[in-house]
Structures are given as C-alpha cells and as structure tokens.
Amino acid sequence: MNKKFGFIGVGNMATAIIGGMLKNNFVAPENIFIHDNNTEKCDYFEKKGVSVCDDNNTLVKESDIIVVAVKPQNYAEVLQSLKNIDCSDKIFVSIAAGISIDFVRAQLLQNVKVVRVMPNTPLLLSKGASALCPSTDMTEDEFKPVRDMFSLSGVVEIIEEEHMNEIIAVNGSSPAFFYLFAKAMADYAVSCGIDREKALNLICATYEGAAEMIRSSGDDIETLIEKVCSKGGTTIEAINSFKENNIEEIIKDAMTACTKRANELSDK
C-alpha cells in the first residue's frame, strides 16, 4: 500500500484502526500520520514508528486519506480550520455519528471525496463491524484503500447514505445493548448463588455460538428460536415472558431513539 493515512484524533476508534493497520503490515508505520493533544497517545504510536504531526494542517498536507476521529460536536471546528488547504486530491473519512458527506464538504468549503463510516468498538479486538458509504464521485480504486483499512479489523458492509443514521443502532451502538443483556443475565446468575465469572464465561460463549448459528446454520432466526423452544419446556416460558413484556417493541423503541439522536446531531 503506497497511500499515506492521517488520523486527526487518536481515541479508542482511531487506536483500533491504526492497530489493525500495523498488525497486518497494511502500510509502513511512517506512512501513518497522527495528531492529538494527548501526548501519551502520540508517544505510544511514535515508538511504533508512526509519524506524529505538530498540527492538523501538516497532517492533511502529508496524507492522502484523512480519518477525522474526533467527537461529532468538534467536527465543524476541526474541518473549518482546514478549509484553506487544497484538498482536491484528498479523501476524508468521517467516523462520527450523524456527520454526513455534505456536512464535511460544507465545512471544508470544498467538494472533496468522502467516505462516511459507522464502526464499533470491537474493532479494538479485530472483531469490528463497520458500515461504509463512499461519496458517489469516488471510483472503486479510490474507495478500496478505505474499505481495506476497516476490513483489517472486522466485517465491512456498504450502506446507502440515507440509512447511515439508522445503521448506528444496528452496529454502532448495539454492542452496548448486548452488554446490558449480558449484565442482566450475569446479575440473575449471581442472585441464584452462581459465580459471576463462571456465568459470564458461559454467557460469552453462548453469544459467540448463537452468532455463528445465525451466520452459518442455514436457518432463519425464527427457526433457530423454535429449535431451542421445546413444547412445554423451559425456553418457551422465557420467550413467552419476553413477548408478554413486548421486548421486541422495547428494542425497536430504543433503536428509534438512537436514530433520533443521530438525526439531531446531523442538524447541528
């Protein structure tokens, strides 16, 4: 890979992406440029051969592909500070909730090529799930380095931009949903006198197994549920309780609230 990659901000998500690039020898370390006010983060990556820039302007000038890895509320300030740099040959990558392709272009005052991405935190363990949306003016050759960068750390799917706010609840925020469910299960186990660590070990293995069943068994989800629910057995009682409490509607309501917040961020 002969492209140069820049990261404005090196929080958890950028750290995960850069880690995947270094682990897989995707690019030479010196072809990764970073800038962050956190000197400890910069020192950590500098020791790995990554190039640390004194400011964002230098980073953008040195890079072909720029990942803006700051909080949504800081995007406008960061992008506006770069508007005097000719970015016509650059690709910008937006990984923040609610930040659209048009927003990036409007703040830069340039019709740059943009890839909008919704990743998730399991990228830290190379088990991520990232939804990508390239701007329509990008060629496949231009898009490929960005897609490959995220593929190093997990699964990638291409999504139309009209659904990028909605996809946040599907893969971006949803790890927290699963954690909450796992916590409730573990808390129940402890209330019954079962060791928490043993319960969590079983819960995590069950999550992994259930995911693989969805992916590889050939059965749809309704069939998989039915295969666990013996008539008059234990599982069907739990499923009936879920249904009585409208758990599917509760989940949909939560995901709708997630999307609503993404839309609010998009309006800023």
PyMOL commands that set and color helices and strands:
alter all, ss='L'
color gray80, all
select helices_A, chain A and resi 12-23+29-31+39-46+56-62+72-80+101-108+121-125+140-151+161-163+167-172+174-191+196-216+221-228+234-244+247-266
alter helices_A, ss='H'
color red, helices_A
select strands_A, chain A and resi 5-8+32-35+51-52+65-68+91-94+113-118+128-134+154-158
alter strands_A, ss='S'
color yellow, strands_A
deselect
rebuild
show_as cartoon
